[in-house]
Amino acid sequence: MHEQLGATLTDFADWLMPLRYGSETAEHTAVRTAAGLFDLSHMGELAVTGNGAAEALDYALVGELSTLAPGRARYTMICAADGGVLDDLIVYRLAGDDYLVVANAANTATVREALRERTAGRKATVTDKTADYALIAVQGPHAATILAPLTSAQLTELKYYASYPAKVAGVDVLLARTGYTGEDGFEIFAPGASAEHLWTELTRAGAPHGLVPAGLAARDTLRLEAGMPLYGNELGTDVTPFDAGLGRVVKLGKQADFVGREALAARAAAAPERQLVGLVLGSRRVPRHGYDVLWHGQPAGQVTSGAPSPTLRVPIAMAYLRPDVVAAAGQEDDGLAVDVRGRPEPAKLVELPFYRRPA
Amino acid sequence: MSVPAELYYTPEHEWVAINGATASVGITDHAQRALGDVVFVSVPEAGSRVTAGEPCGEVESTKSVSDIYSPVDGEVAEVNAEIDDDPGLVNSDPYGAGWLFKITLDDTDTDVPPGLLTAAEYAALTKEEDDEDGEDDEDDDDEP
């Protein structure tokens, strides 16, 4: 299907995925100004069900999922006992005892095993549904206009981070208003066998509204502009949610014990060792993952993600910096640079996100 | 993928057009496809010396950066100023408007500078790379 569309495919976590269909910059711009269609079937879907499911997830994850209303979704994380991030997740509560945990492709097996271990002895069952679900996302300001004629669902009533069962192009799906692009949009969880039909119908309905198929390359620059972390870049087992500026997902106030509580409570009380920041470069040379950030010529941190921003038309990066350098760089215009292949390129500190969609 | 028969190539995916004492240089269609959208190209300044097989510039695309290797020994005679304003020419017309720089050759006695590949040899090389790497050779293993 994707190859018929001329896609360049890439082997990603054992899934052969579309990297780009044509120009990734054009795909990126279409999502910002019209809409893009993404195949995200590589994402992991883990069902956690049973009358102990809520309690089990409160123990297994850093968030308080028992307080999530049925039909709503929440961004959360699963951490190791030492507070390191095993994965960032979106958890949908489909019904009282029925949760769907969506994990990154490369981490699905880790998350599944951790959930099984942590729910053992509780009235909860973890089932890996990754192979059953296709996940198709429609993202962009025209997403609702494109989807409306294909579904009886009242899209205006579907809030951001909400989901409900719906029919789309005649297929029973879970329709969610979530995404990873910084735009309005929908994610459609559908039976794998109906993926091609849905893709074709959405493409047809979207064509008059500027919808184009978009690949992983565009998805990466879209999420970077939106300041959203990517596991493997901003997040990893050596990073706590607090380092990434996402301490708010850790619900230290919840009654239940949870894996990582002790380490994360200590981390919350301590001075941070590093801080995730946004950088904009003055040159046209591009900062990339792993490049050193320099403060007056001395290493002060590392770039986690970097790209030429298609929207801002300058190179942007997220980086971990020492907090004292973040404070000093806020006071001083010069001094910060990224070592781009042996040559320092001046950089400025900016607030994240780089891009916020017009209200 | 296009590999014009009249050009010579390097294993690092540059093309060379030899015209008398002048060699025009660019990157191949295969290279621009693998790189994705080109956003910035740095090329050696006019008048500077370049040596065959040594890096003399870089191509930045949305996803990666690659060195440009000089295919021949010589002096840079001219650079394509259009590329600075519109790096996308490297994608849209890699063998034409997307040329990068011209070199005055040191050695004009030999017909073809040593170490360059013919179109057939280059086509065979890129086919091998494709076969080895599957569909694409980009490094994306930390994507969600």
Interface residues (C-beta under 8 A of the other chain):
Chain A: T8 L9 T10 D11 F12 A13 L16 L19 R20 S23 E24 T25 M43 N104 A105 A106 Y180 L216 A217 R219 D220 T221 R223 L230 Y231 G232 N233 R284 R285 V286 R288 H289 A307 P308 P310 R341
Chain B: R33 G36 D37 V39 F40 S42 E58 E60 T62 K63 S64 V65 N91 G134 E135 D136 E138 D140 D141 D142 E143 P144
